[in-house]
């Protein structure tokens, strides 16, 4: 491309920013300052990191759900291969400080959980919910923030499903399970990285073989109409750029919060607080009797790290949608699609809780922490996605794969 054409592209006028964009920008700026003043600089920084995650997720249309569905339905694995790049970069960054227990002078620990029946069942449920709800945990937040009204329905029932899982969470944790196992603890940082990279390479290679066999050639990225700063500001971003941004922002979360990025524990908290408002006492449930959860239930949601980052993701996605000129919510949602959002949201919420996380807390951050439960979660969730894909025609009138409306 010539310098003249590049200059012409980058000086094209931006689409109307509008009230949503101004509002989202003000929320990010004022929210960062207020949270920093009221709850400490770290909380303000984490809200801003959440905003960055929302922008990266939206501009890169970084969807776990759509990538898995495209591979299952069409045999195209570009999205899965980018996920392997995401995870490879993450383990290279995360494993050394997790092995030492310290990052920039702060104590850090990974998202490592038991691996058992609850993880398998919960991840399988979550996988079905991904395809019916139209998104994963991060996908639900960034598409809702980006103006997808249907995803607000998914989010509402995601929250309801999350709090329902806390009612009998202790029963699920009583089922047979392996203790928390970490590749970092078992093999050291170098050994864990070597094992992980080998697995990522094998998965990527498998997707290439399958894609070539089913389609004859590998899918190529669609050229962007924008270049340079205009593309960075307005999108769409290359998937790999989105992956790099997510890894770096997750690493910043580890450095500031002392643990990796998570999403869905906040949904259970919001649901429990909502239950209190309507006269239901969740403190009688074992989940809310642990010290950390009991403390969170008594405090403001703005004191909760995960909640603050989730709020930031929504605001960041709204800002990104405004910059892209695509924030245009519509309430014209077919009834079948609403039903799918309800069922999918319930499965997502319930499954995430009993599986110790979602596509972020268990899959991305779990594998980035070297947790065995992250790998088991991925396998069970993928199986759930395979069933979910088969159920989609009962709820949707078309099977067209879209990236901007699916997380």
Secondary structure in CASP SS format (residue, H / E / C, confidence):
PFRMAT SS
TARGET T0000
AUTHOR 0000-0000-0000
METHOD secondary structure of the structure
MODEL  1
X C 1.00
X C 1.00
X H 1.00
X H 1.00
X H 1.00
X H 1.00
X H 1.00
X H 1.00
X H 1.00
X H 1.00
X C 1.00
X C 1.00
X C 1.00
X C 1.00
X C 1.00
X C 1.00
X C 1.00
X H 1.00
X H 1.00
X H 1.00
X H 1.00
X H 1.00
X H 1.00
X H 1.00
X H 1.00
X H 1.00
X H 1.00
X H 1.00
X H 1.00
X H 1.00
X H 1.00
X H 1.00
X H 1.00
X H 1.00
X H 1.00
X H 1.00
X H 1.00
X H 1.00
X H 1.00
X C 1.00
X H 1.00
X H 1.00
X H 1.00
X H 1.00
X H 1.00
X H 1.00
X H 1.00
X H 1.00
X H 1.00
X H 1.00
X H 1.00
X H 1.00
X H 1.00
X H 1.00
X H 1.00
X H 1.00
X H 1.00
X H 1.00
X H 1.00
X C 1.00
X C 1.00
X C 1.00
X C 1.00
X H 1.00
X H 1.00
X H 1.00
X H 1.00
X H 1.00
X H 1.00
X H 1.00
X H 1.00
X H 1.00
X H 1.00
X H 1.00
X C 1.00
X C 1.00
X C 1.00
X H 1.00
X H 1.00
X H 1.00
X H 1.00
X H 1.00
X H 1.00
X H 1.00
X H 1.00
X H 1.00
X H 1.00
X H 1.00
X H 1.00
X H 1.00
X H 1.00
X H 1.00
X H 1.00
X H 1.00
X H 1.00
X H 1.00
X H 1.00
X H 1.00
X H 1.00
X H 1.00
X C 1.00
X E 1.00
X E 1.00
X C 1.00
X C 1.00
X E 1.00
X E 1.00
X C 1.00
X C 1.00
X C 1.00
X C 1.00
X C 1.00
X C 1.00
X C 1.00
X E 1.00
X E 1.00
X H 1.00
X H 1.00
X H 1.00
X H 1.00
X H 1.00
X H 1.00
X H 1.00
X H 1.00
X H 1.00
X H 1.00
X H 1.00
X H 1.00
X H 1.00
X H 1.00
X H 1.00
X H 1.00
X H 1.00
X C 1.00
X C 1.00
X C 1.00
X H 1.00
X H 1.00
X H 1.00
X H 1.00
X H 1.00
X H 1.00
X H 1.00
X H 1.00
X H 1.00
X C 1.00
X C 1.00
X C 1.00
X H 1.00
X H 1.00
X H 1.00
X H 1.00
X H 1.00
X H 1.00
X H 1.00
X H 1.00
X H 1.00
X H 1.00
X H 1.00
X H 1.00
X H 1.00
X H 1.00
X H 1.00
X H 1.00
X H 1.00
X H 1.00
X H 1.00
X C 1.00
X H 1.00
X H 1.00
X H 1.00
X H 1.00
X H 1.00
X C 1.00
X C 1.00
X C 1.00
X E 1.00
X E 1.00
X C 1.00
X C 1.00
X C 1.00
X E 1.00
X H 1.00
X H 1.00
X H 1.00
X H 1.00
X H 1.00
X H 1.00
X H 1.00
X H 1.00
X H 1.00
X H 1.00
X H 1.00
X H 1.00
X H 1.00
X H 1.00
X H 1.00
X H 1.00
X H 1.00
X H 1.00
X H 1.00
X H 1.00
X H 1.00
X H 1.00
X H 1.00
X H 1.00
X H 1.00
X H 1.00
X H 1.00
X H 1.00
X H 1.00
X H 1.00
X H 1.00
X H 1.00
X H 1.00
X C 1.00
X C 1.00
X C 1.00
X C 1.00
X C 1.00
X C 1.00
X C 1.00
X C 1.00
X C 1.00
X C 1.00
X C 1.00
X C 1.00
X H 1.00
X H 1.00
X H 1.00
X H 1.00
X H 1.00
X H 1.00
X H 1.00
X C 1.00
X C 1.00
X C 1.00
X C 1.00
X H 1.00
X H 1.00
X H 1.00
X H 1.00
X H 1.00
X H 1.00
X H 1.00
X H 1.00
X H 1.00
X H 1.00
X H 1.00
X H 1.00
X H 1.00
X H 1.00
X H 1.00
X H 1.00
X H 1.00
X H 1.00
X H 1.00
X C 1.00
X C 1.00
X C 1.00
X C 1.00
X C 1.00
X C 1.00
X C 1.00
X H 1.00
X H 1.00
X H 1.00
X H 1.00
X H 1.00
X H 1.00
X H 1.00
X H 1.00
X H 1.00
X H 1.00
X H 1.00
X H 1.00
X H 1.00
X C 1.00
X C 1.00
X C 1.00
X C 1.00
X H 1.00
X H 1.00
X H 1.00
X C 1.00
X H 1.00
X H 1.00
X H 1.00
X H 1.00
X C 1.00
X H 1.00
X H 1.00
X H 1.00
X H 1.00
X H 1.00
X H 1.00
X H 1.00
X H 1.00
X C 1.00
X C 1.00
X H 1.00
X H 1.00
X H 1.00
X C 1.00
X H 1.00
X H 1.00
X H 1.00
X H 1.00
X H 1.00
X H 1.00
X H 1.00
X H 1.00
X H 1.00
X H 1.00
X H 1.00
X H 1.00
X H 1.00
X H 1.00
X H 1.00
X H 1.00
X H 1.00
X H 1.00
X H 1.00
X H 1.00
X C 1.00
X C 1.00
X C 1.00
X C 1.00
X C 1.00
X C 1.00
X C 1.00
X C 1.00
X C 1.00
X C 1.00
X H 1.00
X H 1.00
X H 1.00
X H 1.00
X H 1.00
X H 1.00
X H 1.00
X H 1.00
X H 1.00
X H 1.00
X H 1.00
X H 1.00
X H 1.00
X H 1.00
X H 1.00
X H 1.00
X H 1.00
X H 1.00
X H 1.00
X H 1.00
X C 1.00
X C 1.00
X C 1.00
X C 1.00
X H 1.00
X H 1.00
X H 1.00
X H 1.00
X H 1.00
X H 1.00
X H 1.00
X H 1.00
X H 1.00
X H 1.00
X C 1.00
X C 1.00
X E 1.00
X H 1.00
X H 1.00
X H 1.00
X H 1.00
X H 1.00
X H 1.00
X H 1.00
X H 1.00
X H 1.00
X H 1.00
X H 1.00
X H 1.00
X H 1.00
X H 1.00
X H 1.00
X H 1.00
X H 1.00
X H 1.00
X H 1.00
X H 1.00
X H 1.00
X H 1.00
X H 1.00
X C 1.00
X C 1.00
X C 1.00
X C 1.00
X C 1.00
X C 1.00
X C 1.00
X C 1.00
X C 1.00
X C 1.00
X C 1.00
X C 1.00
X C 1.00
END
